[in-house]
């Protein structure tokens, strides 16, 4: 801590230096007059000023107040304590008006009087520095500084975030999985005046529709079976902050209609409530899905799309900003407890490698190297072992192999199609942590279709304990049982890798007796 003592009397400066010697880690600077003091301020940037009001024998001199006035005029907020023999109330009032934190008369000057004031100013200085460091850390973690990359695409993202951060309008954030959509949402929150309010993120694909509605809007006690107490929804918990509706494309249709009304009226009603609550939070939405395609399929409301799409932020994939890869690589490596270094060949290998999981996948690879690499110098063999992309399996050959294995199972299992369907549904839902929307995307079917087939499988007895009869015969997705329909070109079975029956002529072996 640097303390500048300004006093025209040598004895006064010596007394203050002796008192301050009792403090640890304090550097004491001295100045005699106005010009000397301003030069010391410019040169050394002290943390505290100890000023005498009068800096000459002239009783009209108010040099200490002029120093304080010039320091404030320069834009500095350096704290000051007046140590003087002048006791006029007008001088004390002027000093406080100019920003002096305290006032000590020389007649009362002693360590017990001055040191507590100095210690208090040091604690405020440390606290201020800690606040600045925390603010910088938040900016690096969640602000625009967290949006790493020097490419034109990322510069465009940062520019849009800075321009719309203070607005209350909705923002639609679009981009591939792992590209950093939530980071953009957090940057919008941190760059706004709402930064002191909550940031709430809701994954619209994580829960069934009824639970999502209760999660977002909240409910009153007795609103439905099991509602034993009032629960505040995320719209209410967000307060005057920001709420992010992630994976907005997976929101059920009936909930889309309610959200549209909330965005239009800026009010919402919890389940079972009699009155509405004003919406104070800013609403952001994010998705990796082609919403225009969902609209054409009738799975997303067009009016809600236009309500959300006031401003769109497209977060580029890593393939669209491959020039940023090295910068991202070094930034992620700097966060590790180990100091990883990369050979030129290793960096070239990483640049050539495709990154379908985008920035998230790159970060995961760097963290894996930090945990499992034997040496701090990362070379190509290490990357081949720890960061190789999962090889793409020949889908046709793999399906054929699985089909042969399935047909080789014993007949006592009953319908083998039902067995494999149940296994696929079970493992898909389990691997997605119970998220049925994600499981449906993984399988490649609609979520409602997955739920119907899953409900049909749950609760039934094991296939080994029942015989295949027309009652429990396997059912096919969206079709009537095979026994109840005739085989025609329109509903004839299709086989993997073949053209549709309608595009092939059905030829019969010729009869030797013909012709």
Buried (B, 14 or more C-beta within 10 A) or exposed (E): BBBBBBBBBEEBBEBBEEBBEEBEEBEBBBBBBBEBBBEBBEEEEBBBBBBBBBBEEEEEBBBBBBBBBBBBEEEBEBBBBBBBEBEEEEBBEBBEEBBBBBBBBBEEBEBEBBBEBBEBBBEEBEEEEEEEEEEEEBBEEBBBBBBBBEBEBBEEBBEBBBEBBEEEEBBBBBBBEBBBBBBBBBBBBBBBEBBEBBBBBBBBBBBEBEEBBBBBBBBBEEBEEEBEEBBEBBBBBBBEBBBBBBBBBBBBEEBBEBBBEBBEEEEBBBBBBEEEBEBBBBBBBBBBBEBEEBBEEEBBBEEBBEBBBBBEBBBBBBEBBBBBBEBBBBBBBEEBEEEBEBBEEBBEBBEEBEBEBBBBBBBBBBBEBBEEBEEEEBBBEBBEEBBEEEEEEEEEEEEEEEEEEBEEEEEEBBBBEBBBBBEBBBEBBEEBEEBBBBBBBBBEBBBEEBBEBBEBEEEEEEBEEBEBEEEBBBBEEEEEEBEEEEEEEEEEEEEEEEEEBEEEEEEEEEEEEEE
